[in-house]
Amino acid sequence: MATVYQLPLRLLSVSGKDKLSYLHGQVTQDINLVQENNFLWTGHCSPKGKLWAALRVFRLNEAYYLLGSEPEVEVACRELSKYGVFAQVDINITEHKCFGVLHNAANDICETLELVFDADSNACQFAAGKALKLDDGSLILIFEHTESIPDELTVEHDPSAFQIRDILAGEPQLGEHGIDEFVPQMVNLQALNGISFKKGCYTGQETVARMRYLGKNKRAMFIVYGQSESPLDVKDLEMQLEEDNWRRAGKVIHQAYDLTTKTYYALAVLPNDLEDSAILRPKDNGSVSLALKALPYSIEDN
């Protein structure tokens, strides 16, 4: 039986007559590019250009859906609703259920659920909801809350294995401590084609454009990992300058722990000129040493 991982993700729906124009003016992505057979990354920013959420956006049943962590979706709902009263839109957090499928089980899942992805597409609708195909072949399955998971699937309630996949793919997710802290380029959204620099105005656009064209950005998101005898809950990282000299380096935005290998993985926002050989540690925890792991994409030209 194929295993699916229950994910602690939430969905925000944007529907109504003005859904496209309204959402287009609020997020970093060109919403005109979102079709029935694809999903794209996008950022939702404050007027100062700081990220409230890094989200996947797709279409389903005449609505746009924004997929992210619970803190991100909650703040996105709150902020989008503030100005939604001036447009014909309905904005709601839904009760959809989200599951992750690792790439080695994807073919079996596609057969079981009769998922058919068009050539060059990364999303498809199926009887119970929507499926998103990730770059490494893994899947995110979104089930309507009224639908049951097929008996042929085994549900794993610990999402750690899939969250580690997310981290190693360099896919941002903001926990509550990362919200309203970073501009989109600091979590590599431009490397995931999550920012349109041609679409025109949207909330926070001036700051995002300034980071690109004036070279003001000094931070980026990196993968860090290291051995730990137990799970960690890390907020801040320190960088070693000399043997006994450490200074604050940056903030962890997403983390997971592999119990089998006793390995800690995280996404952290750090100086973008950090050396590959940099030695890091959790603040005030000298017993754990962390190193950088190469991102699966380039941030050099972004």
Buried (B, 14 or more C-beta within 10 A) or exposed (E): EBBBBBBEBBBBBBBBEBBBBBBBBBBBBBBEEBEEBBBBBBBBBBEEBBBBBBBBBBBBEEBBBBBBBEBBBBBBBEBBBEBBEEBEBEBEBBEBBBBBBBBEBBEBBBEBBEBEBEEEBBBBBBEBBBBBBBEEEBBBBBBBEEBEBBEEBEEBEEBBBBBBBBBBBBBBBBBEEBBEBBBBBBBBBBBBBBBBEEBEEBBBBEBBBBBBEEEEBEBBBBBBBBEBEEEBEBEBBBBBEEEEEBEEBBBBBBBBBBEEEEBBBBBBBBBBEBEEEBBBBBBEBEEBBBEBBEBEBEBEEB
